[in-house]
Amino acid sequence: MELKNNSAVKAAIDAYVSRGEHPGGFVLAVLENDLFAAHCRAGAENTRLLDDIIEYVYNHTPYYCWGSAKATQEWMSGGFRKHGH
């Protein structure tokens, strides 16, 4: 599944994975597995596409760069370099 319906979210996720860029509040909440914060930060379109966004993260990103605040902070602090991204 490609995240075609929301290119801005896809670009934020891809930049996070490849360069360790901060993805913004909504995407960071998704990556940290914080459903409450993700829902609160999502606009109408992102709320509607949340299942697709989660599926994209699960299927198209390394499992060790998401799942908790610790994992995302480590990734943005240089973890992406250690894993060849």
Secondary structure, DSSP 8 states (H G I E B T S, - for coil): ---TT-HHHHHHHHHHHHH-----HHHHHHHTT-HHHHHHH--HHHHHTHHHHHHHHHHHS-GGGSSSHHHHHHIIIIIHHHTT-
